[in-house]
Amino acid sequence: MEKALNRIHPISDPEATYFLQVSWEKDLGTGFGLLLSDCQCAWTGTVSEADISREAADIEMDREKYVEELRKSLIAGEESAGKYNFVIS
């Protein structure tokens, strides 16, 4: 299993710091787990392969391109810094 951990500052609360861990088996396209923490609380979730396909279809984006955008936004870290915004609600 591979994992990536990134520090994020959501645009919904720029002074806050959160840590986002993403874990996956083969690649993000087969599904992944999420762990979000503000160092006081933690939230977990999973995204299935079917969820990814459904979301790509909903926004009318090629599935492979959608998975690449997920990779850039969730695990690329410094490579994508400043290119993606997060909102915590």
Residue pairs with C-beta under 8 A, 6 or more apart in sequence:
1 23
1 24
1 25
2 23
2 24
2 25
3 21
3 22
3 23
4 21
4 22
4 23
4 74
4 75
4 77
5 19
5 20
5 21
6 19
6 20
6 74
6 75
6 77
7 17
7 18
7 19
7 20
8 17
8 18
8 19
8 20
8 86
9 15
9 16
9 17
9 18
9 86
10 16
10 18
10 85
10 86
10 87
10 88
11 85
11 86
11 87
12 86
12 87
12 88
12 89
13 88
16 38
16 88
17 38
17 39
18 36
18 37
18 38
18 86
18 88
19 36
19 37
19 38
19 39
20 34
20 35
20 36
20 74
20 86
21 34
21 35
21 36
21 37
22 28
22 32
22 33
22 34
22 74
22 75
23 32
23 33
23 35
24 30
24 31
24 32
24 33
25 31
27 67
28 52
28 67
28 70
28 71
28 74
28 75
29 49
29 52
29 63
29 64
29 67
30 49
31 46
31 47
31 48
31 49
31 51
31 52
32 46
32 47
32 74
33 44
33 45
33 46
33 47
34 44
34 45
34 46
34 47
35 42
35 43
35 44
36 42
36 43
36 44
36 88
37 43
52 63
52 66
52 67
52 70
53 63
55 66
56 62
56 63
56 65
56 66
56 67
57 63
59 66
61 69
72 79
72 80
72 83
72 84
73 80
73 83
73 84
